[in-house]
């Protein structure tokens, strides 16, 4: 499950406890301001979380869903 920094602050109380959980390996910083309880999160999940109204199409969709191994141009 992905969480923002604000959601982590609300649940854990402070940056100190967030950093402590990161050091203990119970929480992982996926990107700046995005945290997860799992170490590895699929790219599609991260994109969907960051951009909830985005529509992923064409080559990017094929790549993210595993239909091709060719990395799309950005």
PDB file of N, CA, C, O and CB in Angstrom:
ATOM      1  N   UNK A   1       0.836  -1.181   0.000  1.00  0.00           N
ATOM      2  CA  UNK A   1       0.000   0.000   0.000  1.00  0.00           C
ATOM      3  C   UNK A   1       0.882   1.246   0.000  1.00  0.00           C
ATOM      4  O   UNK A   1       1.797   1.367   0.814  1.00  0.00           O
ATOM      5  CB  UNK A   1      -0.952  -0.003   1.214  1.00  0.00           C
ATOM      6  N   UNK A   2       0.606   2.145  -0.895  1.00  0.00           N
ATOM      7  CA  UNK A   2       1.372   3.390  -0.973  1.00  0.00           C
ATOM      8  C   UNK A   2       0.732   4.458  -0.093  1.00  0.00           C
ATOM      9  O   UNK A   2      -0.483   4.501   0.095  1.00  0.00           O
ATOM     10  CB  UNK A   2       1.467   3.883  -2.434  1.00  0.00           C
ATOM     11  N   UNK A   3       1.596   5.317   0.436  1.00  0.00           N
ATOM     12  CA  UNK A   3       1.129   6.416   1.282  1.00  0.00           C
ATOM     13  C   UNK A   3       1.950   7.665   0.994  1.00  0.00           C
ATOM     14  O   UNK A   3       3.124   7.594   0.629  1.00  0.00           O
ATOM     15  CB  UNK A   3       1.220   6.039   2.786  1.00  0.00           C
ATOM     16  N   UNK A   4       1.306   8.794   1.168  1.00  0.00           N
ATOM     17  CA  UNK A   4       2.031  10.058   1.060  1.00  0.00           C
ATOM     18  C   UNK A   4       2.708  10.355   2.389  1.00  0.00           C
ATOM     19  O   UNK A   4       2.460   9.683   3.390  1.00  0.00           O
ATOM     20  CB  UNK A   4       1.078  11.220   0.653  1.00  0.00           C
ATOM     21  N   UNK A   5       3.558  11.362   2.386  1.00  0.00           N
ATOM     22  CA  UNK A   5       4.208  11.776   3.628  1.00  0.00           C
ATOM     23  C   UNK A   5       3.167  12.235   4.646  1.00  0.00           C
ATOM     24  O   UNK A   5       3.271  11.937   5.836  1.00  0.00           O
ATOM     25  CB  UNK A   5       5.227  12.903   3.358  1.00  0.00           C
ATOM     26  N   UNK A   6       2.165  12.962   4.162  1.00  0.00           N
ATOM     27  CA  UNK A   6       1.122  13.456   5.069  1.00  0.00           C
ATOM     28  C   UNK A   6       0.366  12.300   5.722  1.00  0.00           C
ATOM     29  O   UNK A   6       0.052  12.358   6.910  1.00  0.00           O
ATOM     30  CB  UNK A   6       0.139  14.365   4.311  1.00  0.00           C
ATOM     31  N   UNK A   7       0.078  11.266   4.962  1.00  0.00           N
ATOM     32  CA  UNK A   7      -0.612  10.099   5.523  1.00  0.00           C
ATOM     33  C   UNK A   7       0.271   9.375   6.539  1.00  0.00           C
ATOM     34  O   UNK A   7      -0.219   8.882   7.555  1.00  0.00           O
ATOM     35  CB  UNK A   7      -1.029   9.131   4.402  1.00  0.00           C
ATOM     36  N   UNK A   8       1.577   9.313   6.258  1.00  0.00           N
ATOM     37  CA  UNK A   8       2.504   8.693   7.209  1.00  0.00           C
ATOM     38  C   UNK A   8       2.623   9.510   8.485  1.00  0.00           C
ATOM     39  O   UNK A   8       2.674   8.950   9.581  1.00  0.00           O
ATOM     40  CB  UNK A   8       3.879   8.523   6.575  1.00  0.00           C
ATOM     41  N   UNK A   9       2.667  10.823   8.350  1.00  0.00           N
ATOM     42  CA  UNK A   9       2.714  11.698   9.537  1.00  0.00           C
ATOM     43  C   UNK A   9       1.462  11.476  10.377  1.00  0.00           C
ATOM     44  O   UNK A   9       1.536  11.381  11.602  1.00  0.00           O
ATOM     45  CB  UNK A   9       2.837  13.204   9.125  1.00  0.00           C
ATOM     46  N   UNK A  10       0.318  11.396   9.714  1.00  0.00           N
ATOM     47  CA  UNK A  10      -0.942  11.201  10.437  1.00  0.00           C
ATOM     48  C   UNK A  10      -0.943   9.860  11.175  1.00  0.00           C
ATOM     49  O   UNK A  10      -1.436   9.772  12.300  1.00  0.00           O
ATOM     50  CB  UNK A  10      -2.137  11.274   9.463  1.00  0.00           C
ATOM     51  N   UNK A  11      -0.396   8.820  10.548  1.00  0.00           N
ATOM     52  CA  UNK A  11      -0.405   7.491  11.163  1.00  0.00           C
ATOM     53  C   UNK A  11       0.690   7.308  12.200  1.00  0.00           C
ATOM     54  O   UNK A  11       0.442   6.760  13.274  1.00  0.00           O
ATOM     55  CB  UNK A  11      -0.266   6.438  10.102  1.00  0.00           C
ATOM     56  N   UNK A  12       1.919   7.769  11.885  1.00  0.00           N
ATOM     57  CA  UNK A  12       3.062   7.497  12.766  1.00  0.00           C
ATOM     58  C   UNK A  12       3.426   8.660  13.674  1.00  0.00           C
ATOM     59  O   UNK A  12       4.140   8.459  14.657  1.00  0.00           O
ATOM     60  CB  UNK A  12       4.254   7.132  11.943  1.00  0.00           C
ATOM     61  N   UNK A  13       2.963   9.862  13.380  1.00  0.00           N
ATOM     62  CA  UNK A  13       3.158  10.963  14.292  1.00  0.00           C
ATOM     63  C   UNK A  13       4.222  11.980  13.934  1.00  0.00           C
ATOM     64  O   UNK A  13       4.006  13.177  14.122  1.00  0.00           O
ATOM     65  CB  UNK A  13       3.464  10.433  15.572  1.00  0.00           C
ATOM     66  N   UNK A  14       5.365  11.544  13.424  1.00  0.00           N
ATOM     67  CA  UNK A  14       6.416  12.510  13.107  1.00  0.00           C
ATOM     68  C   UNK A  14       7.400  11.923  12.104  1.00  0.00           C
ATOM     69  O   UNK A  14       7.396  10.723  11.829  1.00  0.00           O
ATOM     70  CB  UNK A  14       7.154  12.944  14.383  1.00  0.00           C
ATOM     71  N   UNK A  15       8.249  12.806  11.562  1.00  0.00           N
ATOM     72  CA  UNK A  15       9.295  12.371  10.636  1.00  0.00           C
ATOM     73  C   UNK A  15      10.295  11.446  11.330  1.00  0.00           C
ATOM     74  O   UNK A  15      10.866  10.556  10.701  1.00  0.00           O
ATOM     75  CB  UNK A  15      10.025  13.588  10.044  1.00  0.00           C
ATOM     76  N   UNK A  16      10.498  11.657  12.607  1.00  0.00           N
ATOM     77  CA  UNK A  16      11.425  10.811  13.356  1.00  0.00           C
ATOM     78  C   UNK A  16      10.990   9.350  13.289  1.00  0.00           C
ATOM     79  O   UNK A  16      11.806   8.470  13.014  1.00  0.00           O
ATOM     80  CB  UNK A  16      11.517  11.275  14.821  1.00  0.00           C
ATOM     81  N   UNK A  17       9.714   9.089  13.537  1.00  0.00           N
ATOM     82  CA  UNK A  17       9.226   7.713  13.517  1.00  0.00           C
ATOM     83  C   UNK A  17       9.198   7.140  12.100  1.00  0.00           C
ATOM     84  O   UNK A  17       9.408   5.942  11.910  1.00  0.00           O
ATOM     85  CB  UNK A  17       7.834   7.644  14.131  1.00  0.00           C
ATOM     86  N   UNK A  18       8.941   7.987  11.112  1.00  0.00           N
ATOM     87  CA  UNK A  18       8.987   7.526   9.721  1.00  0.00           C
ATOM     88  C   UNK A  18      10.409   7.099   9.377  1.00  0.00           C
ATOM     89  O   UNK A  18      10.612   6.029   8.803  1.00  0.00           O
ATOM     90  CB  UNK A  18       8.498   8.638   8.747  1.00  0.00           C
ATOM     91  N   UNK A  19      11.386   7.919   9.720  1.00  0.00           N
ATOM     92  CA  UNK A  19      12.778   7.576   9.451  1.00  0.00           C
ATOM     93  C   UNK A  19      13.223   6.342  10.223  1.00  0.00           C
ATOM     94  O   UNK A  19      14.011   5.542   9.718  1.00  0.00           O
ATOM     95  CB  UNK A  19      13.676   8.745   9.794  1.00  0.00           C
ATOM     96  N   UNK A  20      12.727   6.186  11.425  1.00  0.00           N
ATOM     97  CA  UNK A  20      13.052   5.003  12.219  1.00  0.00           C
ATOM     98  C   UNK A  20      12.515   3.732  11.563  1.00  0.00           C
ATOM     99  O   UNK A  20      13.200   2.709  11.531  1.00  0.00           O
ATOM    100  CB  UNK A  20      12.487   5.143  13.636  1.00  0.00           C
ATOM    101  N   UNK A  21      11.279   3.798  11.038  1.00  0.00           N
ATOM    102  CA  UNK A  21      10.708   2.652  10.345  1.00  0.00           C
ATOM    103  C   UNK A  21      11.469   2.342   9.060  1.00  0.00           C
ATOM    104  O   UNK A  21      11.600   1.177   8.683  1.00  0.00           O
ATOM    105  CB  UNK A  21       9.241   2.903  10.035  1.00  0.00           C
ATOM    106  N   UNK A  22      11.968   3.371   8.389  1.00  0.00           N
ATOM    107  CA  UNK A  22      12.768   3.158   7.184  1.00  0.00           C
ATOM    108  C   UNK A  22      14.064   2.441   7.543  1.00  0.00           C
ATOM    109  O   UNK A  22      14.455   1.496   6.859  1.00  0.00           O
ATOM    110  CB  UNK A  22      13.070   4.503   6.480  1.00  0.00           C
ATOM    111  N   UNK A  23      14.727   2.874   8.595  1.00  0.00           N
ATOM    112  CA  UNK A  23      15.981   2.244   9.025  1.00  0.00           C
ATOM    113  C   UNK A  23      15.735   0.795   9.446  1.00  0.00           C
ATOM    114  O   UNK A  23      16.567  -0.074   9.186  1.00  0.00           O
ATOM    115  CB  UNK A  23      16.618   3.038  10.191  1.00  0.00           C
ATOM    116  N   UNK A  24      14.599   0.531  10.092  1.00  0.00           N
ATOM    117  CA  UNK A  24      14.268  -0.827  10.535  1.00  0.00           C
ATOM    118  C   UNK A  24      13.819  -1.721   9.385  1.00  0.00           C
ATOM    119  O   UNK A  24      13.707  -2.935   9.555  1.00  0.00           O
ATOM    120  CB  UNK A  24      13.182  -0.778  11.593  1.00  0.00           C
ATOM    121  N   UNK A  25      13.562  -1.138   8.220  1.00  0.00           N
ATOM    122  CA  UNK A  25      13.128  -1.928   7.075  1.00  0.00           C
ATOM    123  C   UNK A  25      11.643  -2.246   7.070  1.00  0.00           C
ATOM    124  O   UNK A  25      11.206  -3.158   6.368  1.00  0.00           O
ATOM    125  CB  UNK A  25      13.894  -3.195   7.030  1.00  0.00           C
ATOM    126  N   UNK A  26      10.868  -1.510   7.840  1.00  0.00           N
ATOM    127  CA  UNK A  26       9.420  -1.725   7.889  1.00  0.00           C
ATOM    128  C   UNK A  26       8.667  -0.780   6.966  1.00  0.00           C
ATOM    129  O   UNK A  26       7.488  -0.991   6.681  1.00  0.00           O
ATOM    130  CB  UNK A  26       8.916  -1.558   9.308  1.00  0.00           C
ATOM    131  N   UNK A  27       9.348   0.261   6.500  1.00  0.00           N
ATOM    132  CA  UNK A  27       8.763   1.243   5.595  1.00  0.00           C
ATOM    133  C   UNK A  27       9.834   1.606   4.571  1.00  0.00           C
ATOM    134  O   UNK A  27      11.016   1.692   4.905  1.00  0.00           O
ATOM    135  CB  UNK A  27       8.245   2.517   6.370  1.00  0.00           C
ATOM    136  N   UNK A  28       9.416   1.818   3.329  1.00  0.00           N
ATOM    137  CA  UNK A  28      10.374   2.100   2.266  1.00  0.00           C
ATOM    138  C   UNK A  28       9.985   3.378   1.545  1.00  0.00           C
ATOM    139  O   UNK A  28       8.813   3.616   1.255  1.00  0.00           O
ATOM    140  CB  UNK A  28      10.455   0.925   1.275  1.00  0.00           C
ATOM    141  N   UNK A  29      10.997   4.202   1.260  1.00  0.00           N
ATOM    142  CA  UNK A  29      10.776   5.427   0.504  1.00  0.00           C
ATOM    143  C   UNK A  29      10.859   5.060  -0.975  1.00  0.00           C
ATOM    144  O   UNK A  29      11.926   4.697  -1.471  1.00  0.00           O
ATOM    145  CB  UNK A  29      11.824   6.549   0.886  1.00  0.00           C
ATOM    146  N   UNK A  30       9.741   5.153  -1.670  1.00  0.00           N
ATOM    147  CA  UNK A  30       9.677   4.797  -3.082  1.00  0.00           C
ATOM    148  C   UNK A  30      10.155   5.968  -3.930  1.00  0.00           C
ATOM    149  O   UNK A  30      10.985   5.800  -4.823  1.00  0.00           O
ATOM    150  CB  UNK A  30       8.243   4.387  -3.482  1.00  0.00           C
ATOM    151  N   UNK A  31       9.637   7.134  -3.650  1.00  0.00           N
ATOM    152  CA  UNK A  31      10.028   8.383  -4.287  1.00  0.00           C
ATOM    153  C   UNK A  31       9.894   9.474  -3.238  1.00  0.00           C
ATOM    154  O   UNK A  31       9.441   9.227  -2.120  1.00  0.00           O
ATOM    155  CB  UNK A  31       9.153   8.691  -5.563  1.00  0.00           C
ATOM    156  N   UNK A  32      10.288  10.665  -3.605  1.00  0.00           N
ATOM    157  CA  UNK A  32      10.167  11.772  -2.673  1.00  0.00           C
ATOM    158  C   UNK A  32       8.692  11.954  -2.301  1.00  0.00           C
ATOM    159  O   UNK A  32       7.860  12.242  -3.160  1.00  0.00           O
ATOM    160  CB  UNK A  32      10.754  13.078  -3.283  1.00  0.00           C
ATOM    161  N   UNK A  33       8.382  11.783  -1.026  1.00  0.00           N
ATOM    162  CA  UNK A  33       7.024  11.980  -0.537  1.00  0.00           C
ATOM    163  C   UNK A  33       6.100  10.793  -0.707  1.00  0.00           C
ATOM    164  O   UNK A  33       4.918  10.891  -0.375  1.00  0.00           O
ATOM    165  CB  UNK A  33       6.434  13.131  -1.212  1.00  0.00           C
ATOM    166  N   UNK A  34       6.606   9.655  -1.223  1.00  0.00           N
ATOM    167  CA  UNK A  34       5.785   8.456  -1.393  1.00  0.00           C
ATOM    168  C   UNK A  34       6.472   7.292  -0.680  1.00  0.00           C
ATOM    169  O   UNK A  34       7.648   7.012  -0.912  1.00  0.00           O
ATOM    170  CB  UNK A  34       5.562   8.131  -2.912  1.00  0.00           C
ATOM    171  N   UNK A  35       5.726   6.628   0.180  1.00  0.00           N
ATOM    172  CA  UNK A  35       6.256   5.539   0.987  1.00  0.00           C
ATOM    173  C   UNK A  35       5.420   4.285   0.780  1.00  0.00           C
ATOM    174  O   UNK A  35       4.261   4.351   0.371  1.00  0.00           O
ATOM    175  CB  UNK A  35       6.289   5.927   2.476  1.00  0.00           C
ATOM    176  N   UNK A  36       6.038   3.131   1.075  1.00  0.00           N
ATOM    177  CA  UNK A  36       5.343   1.861   0.929  1.00  0.00           C
ATOM    178  C   UNK A  36       5.798   0.906   2.019  1.00  0.00           C
ATOM    179  O   UNK A  36       6.906   1.024   2.543  1.00  0.00           O
ATOM    180  CB  UNK A  36       5.590   1.253  -0.467  1.00  0.00           C
ATOM    181  N   UNK A  37       4.937  -0.037   2.353  1.00  0.00           N
ATOM    182  CA  UNK A  37       5.304  -1.080   3.303  1.00  0.00           C
ATOM    183  C   UNK A  37       6.042  -2.215   2.606  1.00  0.00           C
ATOM    184  O   UNK A  37       6.650  -3.057   3.268  1.00  0.00           O
ATOM    185  CB  UNK A  37       4.061  -1.615   4.013  1.00  0.00           C
ATOM    186  N   UNK A  38       5.995  -2.247   1.271  1.00  0.00           N
ATOM    187  CA  UNK A  38       6.709  -3.244   0.488  1.00  0.00           C
ATOM    188  C   UNK A  38       7.923  -2.582  -0.160  1.00  0.00           C
ATOM    189  O   UNK A  38       7.873  -1.414  -0.545  1.00  0.00           O
ATOM    190  CB  UNK A  38       5.779  -3.884  -0.589  1.00  0.00           C
ATOM    191  N   UNK A  39       9.013  -3.341  -0.275  1.00  0.00           N
ATOM    192  CA  UNK A  39      10.235  -2.770  -0.831  1.00  0.00           C
ATOM    193  C   UNK A  39      10.105  -2.511  -2.330  1.00  0.00           C
ATOM    194  O   UNK A  39      10.555  -1.479  -2.828  1.00  0.00           O
ATOM    195  CB  UNK A  39      11.416  -3.696  -0.563  1.00  0.00           C
ATOM    196  N   UNK A  40       9.500  -3.435  -3.033  1.00  0.00           N
ATOM    197  CA  UNK A  40       9.370  -3.302  -4.482  1.00  0.00           C
ATOM    198  C   UNK A  40       7.915  -3.096  -4.867  1.00  0.00           C
ATOM    199  O   UNK A  40       7.050  -3.899  -4.519  1.00  0.00           O
ATOM    200  CB  UNK A  40       9.937  -4.537  -5.195  1.00  0.00           C
ATOM    201  N   UNK A  41       7.654  -2.019  -5.583  1.00  0.00           N
ATOM    202  CA  UNK A  41       6.305  -1.672  -6.026  1.00  0.00           C
ATOM    203  C   UNK A  41       6.349  -1.551  -7.548  1.00  0.00           C
ATOM    204  O   UNK A  41       7.220  -0.863  -8.081  1.00  0.00           O
ATOM    205  CB  UNK A  41       5.792  -0.333  -5.350  1.00  0.00           C
ATOM    206  N   UNK A  42       5.424  -2.207  -8.262  1.00  0.00           N
ATOM    207  CA  UNK A  42       5.421  -2.106  -9.733  1.00  0.00           C
ATOM    208  C   UNK A  42       5.260  -0.660 -10.207  1.00  0.00           C
ATOM    209  O   UNK A  42       4.597   0.159  -9.570  1.00  0.00           O
ATOM    210  CB  UNK A  42       4.295  -2.969 -10.319  1.00  0.00           C
ATOM    211  N   UNK A  43       5.889  -0.380 -11.348  1.00  0.00           N
ATOM    212  CA  UNK A  43       5.846   0.979 -11.897  1.00  0.00           C
ATOM    213  C   UNK A  43       4.413   1.443 -12.149  1.00  0.00           C
ATOM    214  O   UNK A  43       4.081   2.605 -11.920  1.00  0.00           O
ATOM    215  CB  UNK A  43       6.649   1.049 -13.196  1.00  0.00           C
ATOM    216  N   UNK A  44       3.573   0.533 -12.620  1.00  0.00           N
ATOM    217  CA  UNK A  44       2.192   0.884 -12.923  1.00  0.00           C
ATOM    218  C   UNK A  44       1.452   1.361 -11.675  1.00  0.00           C
ATOM    219  O   UNK A  44       0.638   2.282 -11.744  1.00  0.00           O
ATOM    220  CB  UNK A  44       1.468  -0.310 -13.538  1.00  0.00           C
ATOM    221  N   UNK A  45       1.731   0.744 -10.556  1.00  0.00           N
ATOM    222  CA  UNK A  45       1.092   1.143  -9.295  1.00  0.00           C
ATOM    223  C   UNK A  45       1.548   2.537  -8.890  1.00  0.00           C
ATOM    224  O   UNK A  45       0.740   3.357  -8.455  1.00  0.00           O
ATOM    225  CB  UNK A  45       1.413   0.130  -8.173  1.00  0.00           C
ATOM    226  N   UNK A  46       2.840   2.806  -9.034  1.00  0.00           N
ATOM    227  CA  UNK A  46       3.370   4.132  -8.686  1.00  0.00           C
ATOM    228  C   UNK A  46       2.774   5.198  -9.589  1.00  0.00           C
ATOM    229  O   UNK A  46       2.347   6.250  -9.113  1.00  0.00           O
ATOM    230  CB  UNK A  46       4.907   4.151  -8.791  1.00  0.00           C
ATOM    231  N   UNK A  47       2.741   4.932 -10.894  1.00  0.00           N
ATOM    232  CA  UNK A  47       2.160   5.899 -11.830  1.00  0.00           C
ATOM    233  C   UNK A  47       0.686   6.150 -11.532  1.00  0.00           C
ATOM    234  O   UNK A  47       0.225   7.292 -11.556  1.00  0.00           O
ATOM    235  CB  UNK A  47       2.323   5.407 -13.269  1.00  0.00           C
ATOM    236  N   UNK A  48      -0.042   5.087 -11.254  1.00  0.00           N
ATOM    237  CA  UNK A  48      -1.468   5.232 -10.954  1.00  0.00           C
ATOM    238  C   UNK A  48      -1.692   6.009  -9.663  1.00  0.00           C
ATOM    239  O   UNK A  48      -2.669   6.748  -9.540  1.00  0.00           O
ATOM    240  CB  UNK A  48      -2.131   3.860 -10.855  1.00  0.00           C
ATOM    241  N   UNK A  49      -0.789   5.843  -8.704  1.00  0.00           N
ATOM    242  CA  UNK A  49      -0.918   6.559  -7.437  1.00  0.00           C
ATOM    243  C   UNK A  49      -0.593   8.041  -7.598  1.00  0.00           C
ATOM    244  O   UNK A  49      -1.300   8.903  -7.075  1.00  0.00           O
ATOM    245  CB  UNK A  49      -0.006   5.938  -6.384  1.00  0.00           C
ATOM    246  N   UNK A  50       0.502   8.331  -8.340  1.00  0.00           N
ATOM    247  CA  UNK A  50       0.915   9.719  -8.527  1.00  0.00           C
ATOM    248  C   UNK A  50      -0.041  10.494  -9.419  1.00  0.00           C
ATOM    249  O   UNK A  50      -0.292  11.678  -9.191  1.00  0.00           O
ATOM    250  CB  UNK A  50       2.304   9.769  -9.110  1.00  0.00           C
ATOM    251  N   UNK A  51      -0.572   9.828 -10.430  1.00  0.00           N
ATOM    252  CA  UNK A  51      -1.444  10.478 -11.410  1.00  0.00           C
ATOM    253  C   UNK A  51      -2.748   9.684 -11.529  1.00  0.00           C
ATOM    254  O   UNK A  51      -2.924   8.935 -12.491  1.00  0.00           O
ATOM    255  CB  UNK A  51      -0.735  10.591 -12.801  1.00  0.00           C
ATOM    256  N   UNK A  52      -3.652   9.834 -10.579  1.00  0.00           N
ATOM    257  CA  UNK A  52      -4.864   8.996 -10.549  1.00  0.00           C
ATOM    258  C   UNK A  52      -5.798   9.193 -11.739  1.00  0.00           C
ATOM    259  O   UNK A  52      -6.593   8.301 -12.037  1.00  0.00           O
ATOM    260  CB  UNK A  52      -5.624   9.271  -9.293  1.00  0.00           C
ATOM    261  N   UNK A  53      -5.728  10.310 -12.414  1.00  0.00           N
ATOM    262  CA  UNK A  53      -6.618  10.548 -13.553  1.00  0.00           C
ATOM    263  C   UNK A  53      -5.928  10.311 -14.893  1.00  0.00           C
ATOM    264  O   UNK A  53      -6.516  10.564 -15.944  1.00  0.00           O
ATOM    265  CB  UNK A  53      -7.154  11.964 -13.503  1.00  0.00           C
ATOM    266  N   UNK A  54      -4.697   9.833 -14.867  1.00  0.00           N
ATOM    267  CA  UNK A  54      -3.935   9.607 -16.102  1.00  0.00           C
ATOM    268  C   UNK A  54      -4.445   8.370 -16.832  1.00  0.00           C
ATOM    269  O   UNK A  54      -4.931   7.421 -16.217  1.00  0.00           O
ATOM    270  CB  UNK A  54      -2.430   9.457 -15.793  1.00  0.00           C
ATOM    271  N   UNK A  55      -4.324   8.403 -18.143  1.00  0.00           N
ATOM    272  CA  UNK A  55      -4.655   7.263 -18.984  1.00  0.00           C
ATOM    273  C   UNK A  55      -3.355   6.814 -19.646  1.00  0.00           C
ATOM    274  O   UNK A  55      -2.747   7.562 -20.411  1.00  0.00           O
ATOM    275  CB  UNK A  55      -5.764   7.624 -20.055  1.00  0.00           C
ATOM    276  N   UNK A  56      -2.940   5.600 -19.347  1.00  0.00           N
ATOM    277  CA  UNK A  56      -1.692   5.074 -19.882  1.00  0.00           C
ATOM    278  C   UNK A  56      -2.025   4.283 -21.146  1.00  0.00           C
ATOM    279  O   UNK A  56      -2.804   3.331 -21.106  1.00  0.00           O
ATOM    280  CB  UNK A  56      -0.945   4.179 -18.826  1.00  0.00           C
ATOM    281  N   UNK A  57      -1.429   4.688 -22.267  1.00  0.00           N
ATOM    282  CA  UNK A  57      -1.786   4.087 -23.551  1.00  0.00           C
ATOM    283  C   UNK A  57      -0.552   3.713 -24.353  1.00  0.00           C
ATOM    284  O   UNK A  57       0.583   3.983 -23.960  1.00  0.00           O
ATOM    285  CB  UNK A  57      -2.659   5.038 -24.357  1.00  0.00           C
ATOM    286  N   UNK A  58      -0.811   3.085 -25.489  1.00  0.00           N
ATOM    287  CA  UNK A  58       0.161   2.756 -26.527  1.00  0.00           C
ATOM    288  C   UNK A  58       1.373   1.996 -25.974  1.00  0.00           C
ATOM    289  O   UNK A  58       1.219   1.058 -25.191  1.00  0.00           O
ATOM    290  CB  UNK A  58       0.624   4.026 -27.218  1.00  0.00           C
ATOM    291  N   UNK A  59       2.563   2.400 -26.379  1.00  0.00           N
ATOM    292  CA  UNK A  59       3.779   1.653 -26.066  1.00  0.00           C
ATOM    293  C   UNK A  59       4.028   1.549 -24.560  1.00  0.00           C
ATOM    294  O   UNK A  59       4.497   0.519 -24.076  1.00  0.00           O
ATOM    295  CB  UNK A  59       4.971   2.306 -26.736  1.00  0.00           C
ATOM    296  N   UNK A  60       3.716   2.606 -23.830  1.00  0.00           N
ATOM    297  CA  UNK A  60       3.906   2.584 -22.380  1.00  0.00           C
ATOM    298  C   UNK A  60       3.013   1.544 -21.733  1.00  0.00           C
ATOM    299  O   UNK A  60       3.461   0.809 -20.853  1.00  0.00           O
ATOM    300  CB  UNK A  60       3.627   3.961 -21.780  1.00  0.00           C
ATOM    301  N   UNK A  61       1.766   1.467 -22.147  1.00  0.00           N
ATOM    302  CA  UNK A  61       0.849   0.469 -21.606  1.00  0.00           C
ATOM    303  C   UNK A  61       1.324  -0.945 -21.942  1.00  0.00           C
ATOM    304  O   UNK A  61       1.314  -1.826 -21.082  1.00  0.00           O
ATOM    305  CB  UNK A  61      -0.570   0.696 -22.148  1.00  0.00           C
ATOM    306  N   UNK A  62       1.737  -1.160 -23.184  1.00  0.00           N
ATOM    307  CA  UNK A  62       2.245  -2.481 -23.572  1.00  0.00           C
ATOM    308  C   UNK A  62       3.430  -2.881 -22.706  1.00  0.00           C
ATOM    309  O   UNK A  62       3.524  -4.026 -22.264  1.00  0.00           O
ATOM    310  CB  UNK A  62       2.649  -2.491 -25.054  1.00  0.00           C
ATOM    311  N   UNK A  63       4.335  -1.938 -22.465  1.00  0.00           N
ATOM    312  CA  UNK A  63       5.521  -2.220 -21.657  1.00  0.00           C
ATOM    313  C   UNK A  63       5.146  -2.503 -20.203  1.00  0.00           C
ATOM    314  O   UNK A  63       5.612  -3.483 -19.622  1.00  0.00           O
ATOM    315  CB  UNK A  63       6.503  -1.045 -21.727  1.00  0.00           C
ATOM    316  N   UNK A  64       4.311  -1.655 -19.619  1.00  0.00           N
ATOM    317  CA  UNK A  64       3.960  -1.808 -18.206  1.00  0.00           C
ATOM    318  C   UNK A  64       3.159  -3.074 -17.943  1.00  0.00           C
ATOM    319  O   UNK A  64       3.285  -3.670 -16.873  1.00  0.00           O
ATOM    320  CB  UNK A  64       3.175  -0.605 -17.734  1.00  0.00           C
ATOM    321  N   UNK A  65       2.344  -3.491 -18.892  1.00  0.00           N
ATOM    322  CA  UNK A  65       1.558  -4.715 -18.716  1.00  0.00           C
ATOM    323  C   UNK A  65       2.322  -5.963 -19.152  1.00  0.00           C
ATOM    324  O   UNK A  65       1.791  -7.070 -19.062  1.00  0.00           O
ATOM    325  CB  UNK A  65       0.260  -4.615 -19.496  1.00  0.00           C
ATOM    326  N   UNK A  66       3.559  -5.801 -19.624  1.00  0.00           N
ATOM    327  CA  UNK A  66       4.395  -6.943 -19.941  1.00  0.00           C
ATOM    328  C   UNK A  66       4.172  -7.543 -21.318  1.00  0.00           C
ATOM    329  O   UNK A  66       4.582  -8.679 -21.556  1.00  0.00           O
ATOM    330  CB  UNK A  66       4.184  -7.978 -18.937  1.00  0.00           C
ATOM    331  N   UNK A  67       3.535  -6.821 -22.235  1.00  0.00           N
ATOM    332  CA  UNK A  67       3.298  -7.335 -23.575  1.00  0.00           C
ATOM    333  C   UNK A  67       4.493  -7.148 -24.500  1.00  0.00           C
ATOM    334  O   UNK A  67       4.529  -7.730 -25.584  1.00  0.00           O
ATOM    335  CB  UNK A  67       2.095  -6.668 -24.167  1.00  0.00           C
ATOM    336  N   UNK A  68       5.469  -6.344 -24.089  1.00  0.00           N
ATOM    337  CA  UNK A  68       6.672  -6.122 -24.868  1.00  0.00           C
ATOM    338  C   UNK A  68       7.831  -5.876 -23.918  1.00  0.00           C
ATOM    339  O   UNK A  68       7.635  -5.454 -22.778  1.00  0.00           O
ATOM    340  CB  UNK A  68       6.494  -4.936 -25.847  1.00  0.00           C
ATOM    341  N   UNK A  69       9.026  -6.139 -24.390  1.00  0.00           N
ATOM    342  CA  UNK A  69      10.202  -5.874 -23.556  1.00  0.00           C
ATOM    343  C   UNK A  69      10.984  -4.663 -24.054  1.00  0.00           C
ATOM    344  O   UNK A  69      12.056  -4.353 -23.534  1.00  0.00           O
ATOM    345  CB  UNK A  69      11.113  -7.101 -23.521  1.00  0.00           C
ATOM    346  N   UNK A  70      10.451  -3.986 -25.053  1.00  0.00           N
ATOM    347  CA  UNK A  70      11.062  -2.775 -25.597  1.00  0.00           C
ATOM    348  C   UNK A  70      10.656  -1.586 -24.726  1.00  0.00           C
ATOM    349  O   UNK A  70       9.468  -1.299 -24.578  1.00  0.00           O
ATOM    350  CB  UNK A  70      10.638  -2.547 -27.087  1.00  0.00           C
ATOM    351  N   UNK A  71      11.634  -0.904 -24.158  1.00  0.00           N
ATOM    352  CA  UNK A  71      11.354   0.243 -23.302  1.00  0.00           C
ATOM    353  C   UNK A  71      10.903   1.409 -24.183  1.00  0.00           C
ATOM    354  O   UNK A  71      11.609   1.782 -25.120  1.00  0.00           O
ATOM    355  CB  UNK A  71      12.610   0.633 -22.450  1.00  0.00           C
ATOM    356  N   UNK A  72       9.735   1.989 -23.893  1.00  0.00           N
ATOM    357  CA  UNK A  72       9.217   3.081 -24.739  1.00  0.00           C
ATOM    358  C   UNK A  72      10.045   4.356 -24.593  1.00  0.00           C
ATOM    359  O   UNK A  72      10.640   4.615 -23.547  1.00  0.00           O
ATOM    360  CB  UNK A  72       7.755   3.375 -24.386  1.00  0.00           C
ATOM    361  N   UNK A  73      10.067   5.146 -25.672  1.00  0.00           N
ATOM    362  CA  UNK A  73      10.715   6.452 -25.624  1.00  0.00           C
ATOM    363  C   UNK A  73       9.880   7.392 -24.779  1.00  0.00           C
ATOM    364  O   UNK A  73       8.650   7.346 -24.802  1.00  0.00           O
ATOM    365  CB  UNK A  73      10.916   7.027 -27.044  1.00  0.00           C
ATOM    366  N   UNK A  74      10.566   8.245 -24.032  1.00  0.00           N
ATOM    367  CA  UNK A  74       9.836   9.204 -23.197  1.00  0.00           C
ATOM    368  C   UNK A  74       9.851  10.563 -23.806  1.00  0.00           C
ATOM    369  O   UNK A  74       9.285  11.499 -23.241  1.00  0.00           O
ATOM    370  CB  UNK A  74      10.414   9.265 -21.807  1.00  0.00           C
TER     371      UNK A  74
END
